[in-house]
Amino acid sequence: MRALLQRVSSASVSVNGKTVSSIQHGILILLGIEEADDSSDIDWLCGKISLLRIFEDEEGKMNRSIQDIGGEVIVVSQFTLHASTKKGNRPSFLKAAPPAISEPLYRAFCDALSQKINSPIGRGIFGADMQVTLTNDGPVTIWIDSRDKE
């Protein structure tokens, strides 16, 4: 399971011109799921994200988590995070899980993260053509992969 986190001062997700989720200060998470992922990946990743200190304290140091600041989160499913570009110029998405596997895991991830941070999670619409707008704060962008825990 791969997550690309972007610390944002604002973010929104729209489908067909209609905003389906929006946040102010917090994290936009683009989530990629592969076939080998399961609930242990969700538990590890949600634990990591909920405690990750990427927000500034009074001294300007990244020393606060999303929980510490009471920030908001949007999670968008993005299978393209598992793109392989090793051969040719057309990305391959063979490692990305099909919707029958990835959609339930996406929903479970959102539910688990919501419980970890004790706050509702904004979501995109799984499988939809989404327009994601954000103002990256910092910029701070962090890549986390549950296959690379050590």
C-alpha positions as CSV (number, residue, x, y, z in Angstrom):
1,M,0.0,0.0,0.0
2,R,1.4,3.3,-1.0
3,A,0.5,6.7,0.3
4,L,1.6,10.1,-1.0
5,L,0.9,12.7,1.7
6,Q,0.8,16.4,0.9
7,R,0.5,18.9,3.8
8,V,-2.1,21.4,2.6
9,S,-3.5,24.7,3.6
10,S,-6.6,23.7,1.5
11,A,-7.7,20.8,-0.8
12,S,-10.8,19.7,-2.6
13,V,-12.0,16.9,-4.8
14,S,-14.6,17.4,-7.5
15,V,-16.5,15.1,-9.8
16,N,-18.4,16.4,-12.8
17,G,-18.0,19.9,-11.5
18,K,-19.4,19.2,-8.0
19,T,-17.2,19.3,-4.9
20,V,-17.5,16.0,-3.1
21,S,-14.9,16.8,-0.3
22,S,-12.9,19.8,0.9
23,I,-10.6,20.6,3.7
24,Q,-8.6,23.4,5.1
25,H,-5.4,22.8,7.1
26,G,-4.4,19.1,7.0
27,I,-3.3,16.3,4.7
28,L,-4.3,15.2,1.2
29,I,-3.5,11.5,0.9
30,L,-3.3,9.8,-2.5
31,L,-3.6,6.1,-1.8
32,G,-2.4,3.3,-4.1
33,I,-3.4,-0.3,-3.3
34,E,-1.8,-3.5,-4.7
35,E,-3.2,-7.0,-4.8
36,A,-0.9,-8.2,-1.9
37,D,-2.2,-5.5,0.5
38,D,-4.4,-6.5,3.4
39,S,-5.6,-5.2,6.8
40,S,-2.0,-5.3,8.3
41,D,-1.0,-2.7,5.7
42,I,-3.9,-0.6,6.7
43,D,-3.1,-0.8,10.4
44,W,0.6,0.0,9.9
45,L,0.0,2.9,7.4
46,C,-2.8,4.5,9.5
47,G,-0.6,4.2,12.6
48,K,2.3,5.9,10.8
49,I,0.2,8.7,9.2
50,S,-1.7,9.5,12.4
51,L,1.5,10.1,14.4
52,L,3.7,11.6,11.6
53,R,5.1,14.9,12.8
54,I,4.9,17.1,9.7
55,F,3.2,20.2,11.2
56,E,5.1,23.0,12.7
57,D,5.2,23.8,16.4
58,E,5.7,27.3,18.0
59,E,9.4,27.2,17.0
60,G,8.7,26.4,13.4
61,K,9.9,22.8,13.7
62,M,8.0,19.9,12.2
63,N,7.0,18.5,15.5
64,R,3.2,18.1,15.5
65,S,1.0,15.4,14.0
66,I,-2.4,15.7,12.3
67,Q,-3.9,14.7,15.7
68,D,-1.9,17.4,17.5
69,I,-3.2,20.2,15.3
70,G,-6.8,18.9,14.9
71,G,-6.2,19.0,11.1
72,E,-8.4,17.6,8.4
73,V,-7.7,14.7,5.9
74,I,-8.9,13.8,2.4
75,V,-8.1,10.4,1.0
76,V,-8.2,9.8,-2.8
77,S,-7.7,6.3,-4.3
78,Q,-5.0,6.5,-7.0
79,F,-4.0,3.3,-8.7
80,T,-1.4,5.1,-10.7
81,L,0.9,5.2,-7.7
82,H,1.7,1.6,-8.7
83,A,2.8,2.6,-12.2
84,S,5.9,0.8,-13.5
85,T,7.9,2.8,-16.1
86,K,10.8,0.4,-16.5
87,K,9.9,-0.6,-20.0
88,G,9.0,1.7,-22.8
89,N,7.0,4.9,-22.5
90,R,3.6,3.7,-21.5
91,P,3.2,3.0,-17.7
92,S,2.1,-0.5,-16.7
93,F,-0.3,-0.8,-13.8
94,L,0.0,-4.6,-13.3
95,K,0.8,-4.2,-9.6
96,A,-2.3,-2.1,-8.9
97,A,-5.1,-4.1,-7.4
98,P,-8.4,-4.4,-9.4
99,P,-11.4,-2.6,-8.0
100,A,-12.9,-5.7,-6.4
101,I,-9.9,-5.8,-4.1
102,S,-8.9,-2.2,-3.9
103,E,-12.3,-0.6,-3.2
104,P,-13.0,-2.5,0.0
105,L,-9.4,-1.8,1.2
106,Y,-9.7,1.9,0.3
107,R,-12.9,2.1,2.4
108,A,-11.4,0.2,5.3
109,F,-8.3,2.5,5.2
110,C,-10.5,5.6,5.4
111,D,-12.5,4.1,8.3
112,A,-9.4,3.1,10.2
113,L,-7.6,6.4,9.7
114,S,-10.8,8.2,10.8
115,Q,-10.8,6.2,14.0
116,K,-7.1,6.8,14.6
117,I,-7.3,10.5,14.4
118,N,-10.8,10.7,15.9
119,S,-12.1,12.8,13.0
120,P,-14.2,12.3,9.8
121,I,-12.2,11.7,6.6
122,G,-13.0,13.4,3.4
123,R,-13.0,11.1,0.4
124,G,-13.0,11.0,-3.3
125,I,-15.4,8.8,-5.2
126,F,-13.7,5.5,-6.0
127,G,-13.2,4.9,-9.7
128,A,-14.5,8.3,-10.7
129,D,-12.7,10.9,-12.9
130,M,-11.8,13.3,-10.1
131,Q,-10.3,16.8,-10.2
132,V,-8.1,17.3,-7.1
133,T,-7.2,20.8,-6.2
134,L,-4.7,21.7,-3.5
135,T,-2.5,24.3,-2.0
136,N,0.6,22.4,-0.8
137,D,1.8,23.9,2.4
138,G,5.6,24.2,2.7
139,P,5.7,22.4,0.3
140,V,5.7,19.2,2.3
141,T,5.2,15.9,0.3
142,I,6.0,12.5,1.8
143,W,5.9,9.0,0.2
144,I,5.1,6.0,2.5
145,D,5.1,2.4,1.3
146,S,3.9,-0.4,3.6
147,R,6.3,-2.7,1.7
148,D,9.2,-0.6,2.9
149,K,8.7,-0.6,6.7
150,E,12.3,-0.9,7.7
